[in-house]
């Protein structure tokens, strides 16, 4: 019965869309910043992959002329991905009809070889599925587009049995901030041009632009961020905001954006713009009203469709849900712990948000204490009486914890990158330089710390540093003291505005036997009956 109703709805919609013989509505659906958000988690507003798939199926029944794409960050920045190596993503994207994506900064989290292989060895990868990535401003060391990336791609949307179709072109752009938000080793010899308008102008001079120019609809698929204020006004969030603000080219009909993890639906200048939050919280959508006789776009309407986690599931999404449940039971961390294992109980919400990034958070204190604890243990006798301080860049901690039972997966999603921990023996002066950089990091957020206090005079000038031992004892840090700093490797190699000037290689005294960041946090939380 359900199939019959769906077929009738499809037919009625198609007849309505072609009622005057000329005008049709083509829907373009876009998922952005999914970050392998496969598992449902109500506290984190993650509806889960099954609900996303079902929502798309429902939308496609209403809008029979459609195409579905992604605006990037499909799998990285996620502990679920780290634990599973992305095994479920080909199955999920194939089911959702996603075969085209912008290049996100997290697309390189597993290195360029992994990116280029496109899950070739994934056991659940459908034989007929592949994915194209578009990123016109990505360049290799020779100044050309790297292997596996196209500047643009055109997709034909069939308009029923008439044989007619609408050609939709997508030109990709990737945020210039990828330089600072991806591991240097994993984007070696890649460059992300901040001159977005110049990139688009240059593309016009190449043969690759011919199918774009011939397309009926031309869209920018951008892993470049936007935001929306309380009054509904949309704006750019990017290091090259001045360049983007001057974009005023009639070539483009609309913009899909991403990267800033915010729901956006409105206009920027002449362009309709939409961005669907993250983890599949919303489906971003453009309804394109098109005249098939004149081959002209009549209007473009942006919208956001919320994904409800309790939506009734069809066969494909139900299979997706079962696969996710199986992964939670059987996939283990590097230390051998199933990712569904409970660790402790959270009594009150613990927040850590990019919208309030210039303060020390409780979440940051917990993470940094885990680093310090792991480093002190690995240092052995040297660590028993030493001053071991944990630090973290704000952005490595992706979210806080909601109240209730806390599992390994919850921990991993909050601290997904599983980077190596490095230990540096610093002087008080070197510590002061690190603190000045970290506390003044307005772009990426205040450095988080544990076992450390900076006491300021009334005038605001820095007066003293104190080491705070796990038992609460405070000790003033003197000029002659050595302080051991435990931090994740990404931070010590230039990530989020840090680098060799504040983490000198000569100070690296990293001992063997250190767990990765995520496992160190898991080990620490096991010791707490509640938080």
VOBA-124913 format. One record per residue (C-alpha): residue number from 1; residue in one letter; chain; x, z, y. Coordinates in steps of 0.5 Angstrom, whole numbers, plus 500, padded with zeros to 3 digits. Layout:
# VOBA-124913
> pos:code:unit:c1:c3:c2
> NUM:a:A:X:Z:Y
...
END
This chain:
# VOBA-124913
> pos:code:unit:c1:c3:c2
> 1:x:A:500:500:500
> 2:x:A:506:502:505
> 3:x:A:509:495:504
> 4:x:A:502:491:505
> 5:x:A:501:495:512
> 6:x:A:509:494:514
> 7:x:A:508:486:512
> 8:x:A:501:486:516
> 9:x:A:505:490:522
> 10:x:A:510:485:522
> 11:x:A:506:479:522
> 12:x:A:501:482:528
> 13:x:A:508:483:532
> 14:x:A:510:476:530
> 15:x:A:504:473:532
> 16:x:A:503:477:539
> 17:x:A:511:476:540
> 18:x:A:509:468:540
> 19:x:A:502:469:543
> 20:x:A:503:464:548
> 21:x:A:508:459:544
> 22:x:A:514:461:549
> 23:x:A:516:468:550
> 24:x:A:519:472:545
> 25:x:A:522:479:545
> 26:x:A:529:480:542
> 27:x:A:531:487:540
> 28:x:A:538:489:540
> 29:x:A:539:496:537
> 30:x:A:546:500:538
> 31:x:A:549:506:535
> 32:x:A:555:509:538
> 33:x:A:560:515:537
> 34:x:A:557:516:530
> 35:x:A:563:519:528
> 36:x:A:561:519:521
> 37:x:A:555:524:522
> 38:x:A:553:523:515
> 39:x:A:550:530:514
> 40:x:A:544:533:517
> 41:x:A:545:539:522
> 42:x:A:540:541:526
> 43:x:A:544:546:530
> 44:x:A:549:541:532
> 45:x:A:543:536:533
> 46:x:A:546:531:528
> 47:x:A:540:528:524
> 48:x:A:544:525:519
> 49:x:A:545:518:516
> 50:x:A:539:518:512
> 51:x:A:534:519:518
> 52:x:A:538:514:523
> 53:x:A:537:509:517
> 54:x:A:530:510:517
> 55:x:A:529:510:524
> 56:x:A:532:503:525
> 57:x:A:528:501:519
> 58:x:A:522:503:523
> 59:x:A:524:500:529
> 60:x:A:525:493:526
> 61:x:A:518:493:523
> 62:x:A:516:493:530
> 63:x:A:521:488:533
> 64:x:A:522:483:528
> 65:x:A:527:479:532
> 66:x:A:533:484:532
> 67:x:A:540:485:531
> 68:x:A:544:492:530
> 69:x:A:551:493:533
> 70:x:A:555:499:534
> 71:x:A:559:501:540
> 72:x:A:565:504:536
> 73:x:A:568:511:534
> 74:x:A:564:509:527
> 75:x:A:568:514:523
> 76:x:A:574:518:526
> 77:x:A:574:524:530
> 78:x:A:570:527:524
> 79:x:A:572:532:518
> 80:x:A:567:529:514
> 81:x:A:571:522:514
> 82:x:A:577:526:513
> 83:x:A:575:529:507
> 84:x:A:572:523:504
> 85:x:A:576:517:507
> 86:x:A:570:514:510
> 87:x:A:567:512:503
> 88:x:A:560:512:505
> 89:x:A:560:508:511
> 90:x:A:560:501:508
> 91:x:A:554:503:504
> 92:x:A:551:506:511
> 93:x:A:552:500:515
> 94:x:A:550:495:510
> 95:x:A:544:498:510
> 96:x:A:543:499:517
> 97:x:A:545:492:518
> 98:x:A:551:493:522
> 99:x:A:556:488:522
> 100:x:A:559:488:529
> 101:x:A:562:493:533
> 102:x:A:566:495:539
> 103:x:A:573:498:538
> 104:x:A:573:505:539
> 105:x:A:579:510:541
> 106:x:A:578:513:534
> 107:x:A:578:507:530
> 108:x:A:585:508:529
> 109:x:A:585:515:527
> 110:x:A:587:513:520
> 111:x:A:592:508:523
> 112:x:A:592:500:524
> 113:x:A:593:498:516
> 114:x:A:586:502:515
> 115:x:A:583:499:520
> 116:x:A:585:492:518
> 117:x:A:583:493:511
> 118:x:A:576:494:513
> 119:x:A:574:499:507
> 120:x:A:576:494:502
> 121:x:A:577:499:496
> 122:x:A:571:503:498
> 123:x:A:567:504:491
> 124:x:A:561:503:495
> 125:x:A:562:498:499
> 126:x:A:557:492:498
> 127:x:A:560:485:496
> 128:x:A:557:482:501
> 129:x:A:558:486:507
> 130:x:A:564:486:512
> 131:x:A:565:488:520
> 132:x:A:567:484:526
> 133:x:A:570:488:531
> 134:x:A:570:486:539
> 135:x:A:575:488:544
> 136:x:A:577:483:549
> 137:x:A:582:488:553
> 138:x:A:586:490:547
> 139:x:A:593:487:546
> 140:x:A:599:487:542
> 141:x:A:606:488:544
> 142:x:A:606:480:545
> 143:x:A:600:480:549
> 144:x:A:595:477:544
> 145:x:A:589:480:541
> 146:x:A:591:484:535
> 147:x:A:590:482:528
> 148:x:A:583:484:526
> 149:x:A:580:484:533
> 150:x:A:576:478:536
> 151:x:A:574:478:544
> 152:x:A:567:476:543
> 153:x:A:562:474:537
> 154:x:A:556:471:538
> 155:x:A:550:472:533
> 156:x:A:544:468:532
> 157:x:A:537:472:531
> 158:x:A:532:467:527
> 159:x:A:525:467:530
> 160:x:A:521:466:524
> 161:x:A:519:460:520
> 162:x:A:519:456:526
> 163:x:A:527:455:525
> 164:x:A:528:457:532
> 165:x:A:533:462:534
> 166:x:A:536:466:540
> 167:x:A:544:466:540
> 168:x:A:546:473:543
> 169:x:A:553:474:545
> 170:x:A:557:480:545
> 171:x:A:564:481:549
> 172:x:A:567:488:547
> 173:x:A:571:492:552
> 174:x:A:575:499:550
> 175:x:A:577:504:554
> 176:x:A:583:505:557
> 177:x:A:584:512:556
> 178:x:A:585:510:549
> 179:x:A:592:511:551
> 180:x:A:592:518:551
> 181:x:A:586:519:546
> 182:x:A:589:516:540
> 183:x:A:595:518:536
> 184:x:A:601:515:539
> 185:x:A:604:513:532
> 186:x:A:597:510:530
> 187:x:A:597:505:536
> 188:x:A:604:503:536
> 189:x:A:605:497:540
> 190:x:A:597:496:542
> 191:x:A:595:496:549
> 192:x:A:588:497:552
> 193:x:A:588:494:559
> 194:x:A:585:498:564
> 195:x:A:583:491:568
> 196:x:A:576:490:565
> 197:x:A:574:485:570
> 198:x:A:580:481:570
> 199:x:A:580:481:562
> 200:x:A:573:478:563
> 201:x:A:575:473:568
> 202:x:A:581:471:563
> 203:x:A:577:470:557
> 204:x:A:573:465:561
> 205:x:A:579:461:561
> 206:x:A:580:461:553
> 207:x:A:576:457:548
> 208:x:A:573:463:545
> 209:x:A:569:464:551
> 210:x:A:565:457:550
> 211:x:A:560:460:545
> 212:x:A:559:466:549
> 213:x:A:557:461:555
> 214:x:A:553:457:550
> 215:x:A:549:463:548
> 216:x:A:542:465:550
> 217:x:A:544:472:552
> 218:x:A:550:475:554
> 219:x:A:552:483:553
> 220:x:A:558:487:554
> 221:x:A:559:492:548
> 222:x:A:563:497:551
> 223:x:A:567:503:548
> 224:x:A:567:505:555
> 225:x:A:563:511:558
> 226:x:A:557:512:562
> 227:x:A:553:519:564
> 228:x:A:547:520:568
> 229:x:A:545:525:573
> 230:x:A:539:530:573
> 231:x:A:535:525:578
> 232:x:A:536:519:572
> 233:x:A:542:515:576
> 234:x:A:547:512:571
> 235:x:A:555:512:573
> 236:x:A:561:510:570
> 237:x:A:566:515:567
> 238:x:A:573:512:566
> 239:x:A:580:512:569
> 240:x:A:578:505:571
> 241:x:A:572:507:575
> 242:x:A:573:503:581
> 243:x:A:574:497:577
> 244:x:A:568:498:573
> 245:x:A:564:499:580
> 246:x:A:566:493:582
> 247:x:A:563:489:576
> 248:x:A:557:484:579
> 249:x:A:557:478:575
> 250:x:A:551:474:573
> 251:x:A:554:472:567
> 252:x:A:552:479:563
> 253:x:A:545:481:562
> 254:x:A:546:488:560
> 255:x:A:551:493:558
> 256:x:A:551:498:552
> 257:x:A:556:503:553
> 258:x:A:559:509:549
> 259:x:A:565:514:549
> 260:x:A:562:520:553
> 261:x:A:557:523:548
> 262:x:A:551:523:553
> 263:x:A:544:520:553
> 264:x:A:544:514:558
> 265:x:A:538:510:560
> 266:x:A:538:506:566
> 267:x:A:541:501:571
> 268:x:A:548:501:574
> 269:x:A:548:496:579
> 270:x:A:545:490:577
> 271:x:A:545:491:570
> 272:x:A:541:495:565
> 273:x:A:545:500:561
> 274:x:A:544:505:555
> 275:x:A:548:509:551
> 276:x:A:545:513:545
> 277:x:A:549:520:545
> 278:x:A:553:521:539
> 279:x:A:552:523:531
> 280:x:A:546:518:531
> 281:x:A:542:523:536
> 282:x:A:539:516:539
> 283:x:A:538:509:538
> 284:x:A:540:505:544
> 285:x:A:536:499:545
> 286:x:A:535:493:549
> 287:x:A:528:489:549
> 288:x:A:530:482:551
> 289:x:A:524:478:554
> 290:x:A:526:471:553
> 291:x:A:523:464:554
> 292:x:A:524:459:548
> 293:x:A:522:453:552
> 294:x:A:527:454:558
> 295:x:A:532:458:554
> 296:x:A:532:463:560
> 297:x:A:532:471:559
> 298:x:A:526:473:563
> 299:x:A:527:481:563
> 300:x:A:531:486:560
> 301:x:A:529:493:558
> 302:x:A:533:499:556
> 303:x:A:531:505:552
> 304:x:A:533:510:548
> 305:x:A:529:512:541
> 306:x:A:530:519:539
> 307:x:A:532:520:531
> 308:x:A:528:525:528
> 309:x:A:531:529:522
> 310:x:A:525:530:519
> 311:x:A:522:523:519
> 312:x:A:519:520:512
> 313:x:A:525:516:508
> 314:x:A:524:510:504
> 315:x:A:528:508:498
> 316:x:A:535:506:502
> 317:x:A:535:512:506
> 318:x:A:533:517:500
> 319:x:A:539:514:496
> 320:x:A:543:515:503
> 321:x:A:541:522:503
> 322:x:A:543:523:496
> 323:x:A:550:521:496
> 324:x:A:551:525:502
> 325:x:A:548:531:498
> 326:x:A:553:529:492
> 327:x:A:559:529:497
> 328:x:A:558:536:500
> 329:x:A:558:539:493
> 330:x:A:564:535:490
> 331:x:A:569:533:496
> 332:x:A:574:538:497
> 333:x:A:579:539:502
> 334:x:A:586:538:502
> 335:x:A:587:546:500
> 336:x:A:582:544:494
> 337:x:A:575:547:497
> 338:x:A:569:544:497
> 339:x:A:566:542:504
> 340:x:A:560:545:502
> 341:x:A:563:552:501
> 342:x:A:560:558:505
> 343:x:A:565:562:509
> 344:x:A:562:567:514
> 345:x:A:556:568:518
> 346:x:A:555:567:525
> 347:x:A:551:572:529
> 348:x:A:551:569:536
> 349:x:A:552:561:538
> 350:x:A:559:560:540
> 351:x:A:560:554:545
> 352:x:A:565:549:546
> 353:x:A:563:544:551
> 354:x:A:566:538:555
> 355:x:A:561:539:560
> 356:x:A:564:546:561
> 357:x:A:572:544:560
> 358:x:A:576:548:565
> 359:x:A:575:555:562
> 360:x:A:577:559:556
> 361:x:A:572:559:550
> 362:x:A:571:564:545
> 363:x:A:571:558:540
> 364:x:A:578:556:543
> 365:x:A:581:563:542
> 366:x:A:578:563:534
> 367:x:A:582:556:533
> 368:x:A:588:558:537
> 369:x:A:589:565:533
> 370:x:A:588:561:527
> 371:x:A:594:557:529
> 372:x:A:598:563:531
> 373:x:A:596:567:524
> 374:x:A:599:561:520
> 375:x:A:605:560:524
> 376:x:A:607:567:524
> 377:x:A:606:567:516
> 378:x:A:610:561:515
> 379:x:A:616:564:519
> 380:x:A:616:570:514
> 381:x:A:621:576:517
> 382:x:A:622:572:523
> 383:x:A:614:572:525
> 384:x:A:613:579:523
> 385:x:A:615:582:530
> 386:x:A:616:575:534
> 387:x:A:611:573:539
> 388:x:A:607:568:536
> 389:x:A:602:564:541
> 390:x:A:597:559:539
> 391:x:A:595:554:544
> 392:x:A:590:548:543
> 393:x:A:588:542:548
> 394:x:A:581:543:549
> 395:x:A:579:536:546
> 396:x:A:581:537:539
> 397:x:A:575:542:538
> 398:x:A:569:538:538
> 399:x:A:564:543:538
> 400:x:A:562:550:537
> 401:x:A:558:554:532
> 402:x:A:551:555:531
> 403:x:A:548:562:529
> 404:x:A:547:562:521
> 405:x:A:551:561:515
> 406:x:A:558:557:516
> 407:x:A:561:552:511
> 408:x:A:567:549:511
> 409:x:A:564:542:513
> 410:x:A:561:546:519
> 411:x:A:569:548:521
> 412:x:A:571:541:519
> 413:x:A:566:538:524
> 414:x:A:568:543:530
> 415:x:A:576:541:528
> 416:x:A:576:535:525
> 417:x:A:583:532:526
> 418:x:A:587:536:520
> 419:x:A:593:535:524
> 420:x:A:600:538:523
> 421:x:A:601:544:526
> 422:x:A:608:545:530
> 423:x:A:612:551:532
> 424:x:A:616:551:538
> 425:x:A:621:557:540
> 426:x:A:620:557:548
> 427:x:A:623:561:554
> 428:x:A:619:564:559
> 429:x:A:620:558:563
> 430:x:A:618:553:558
> 431:x:A:612:557:557
> 432:x:A:610:557:564
> 433:x:A:611:550:565
> 434:x:A:606:549:559
> 435:x:A:601:553:562
> 436:x:A:602:550:569
> 437:x:A:600:543:565
> 438:x:A:595:546:561
> 439:x:A:591:550:566
> 440:x:A:591:545:571
> 441:x:A:589:539:566
> 442:x:A:582:537:570
> 443:x:A:582:531:566
> 444:x:A:582:533:559
> 445:x:A:580:541:560
> 446:x:A:584:547:560
> 447:x:A:589:549:555
> 448:x:A:586:554:550
> 449:x:A:590:560:548
> 450:x:A:590:566:543
> 451:x:A:595:572:543
> 452:x:A:597:571:551
> 453:x:A:594:573:558
> 454:x:A:596:570:564
> 455:x:A:595:575:570
> 456:x:A:595:573:577
> 457:x:A:595:576:584
> 458:x:A:590:577:588
> 459:x:A:592:571:592
> 460:x:A:592:567:586
> 461:x:A:599:566:585
> 462:x:A:602:567:578
> 463:x:A:605:574:577
> 464:x:A:606:576:569
> 465:x:A:605:573:562
> 466:x:A:603:578:557
> 467:x:A:603:577:549
> 468:x:A:597:580:546
> 469:x:A:599:582:539
> 470:x:A:593:582:533
> 471:x:A:592:589:534
> 472:x:A:591:589:541
> 473:x:A:598:591:544
> 474:x:A:600:588:550
> 475:x:A:607:586:552
> 476:x:A:610:583:558
> 477:x:A:614:577:557
> 478:x:A:620:577:560
> 479:x:A:625:572:562
> 480:x:A:630:573:556
> 481:x:A:624:573:551
> 482:x:A:623:567:546
> 483:x:A:616:566:545
> 484:x:A:614:562:539
> 485:x:A:608:557:540
> 486:x:A:604:554:535
> 487:x:A:600:547:537
> 488:x:A:597:541:533
> 489:x:A:602:535:533
> 490:x:A:597:531:537
> 491:x:A:598:535:543
> 492:x:A:606:536:542
> 493:x:A:607:528:542
> 494:x:A:603:526:548
> 495:x:A:596:527:547
> 496:x:A:591:529:552
> 497:x:A:596:529:558
> 498:x:A:602:533:554
> 499:x:A:608:531:551
> 500:x:A:616:532:551
> 501:x:A:617:535:558
> 502:x:A:613:541:556
> 503:x:A:614:541:548
> 504:x:A:622:539:548
> 505:x:A:624:536:541
> 506:x:A:630:541:541
> 507:x:A:625:547:541
> 508:x:A:622:545:535
> 509:x:A:623:550:529
> 510:x:A:617:548:525
> 511:x:A:618:552:518
> 512:x:A:615:549:512
> 513:x:A:609:551:508
> 514:x:A:604:550:514
> 515:x:A:597:548:513
> 516:x:A:594:543:517
> 517:x:A:590:545:523
> 518:x:A:583:545:520
> 519:x:A:585:548:513
> 520:x:A:589:554:518
> 521:x:A:582:555:521
> 522:x:A:578:555:514
> 523:x:A:583:560:512
> 524:x:A:582:565:518
> 525:x:A:575:565:518
> 526:x:A:575:567:510
> 527:x:A:578:573:513
> 528:x:A:572:575:517
> 529:x:A:565:578:515
> 530:x:A:562:575:521
> 531:x:A:563:572:528
END
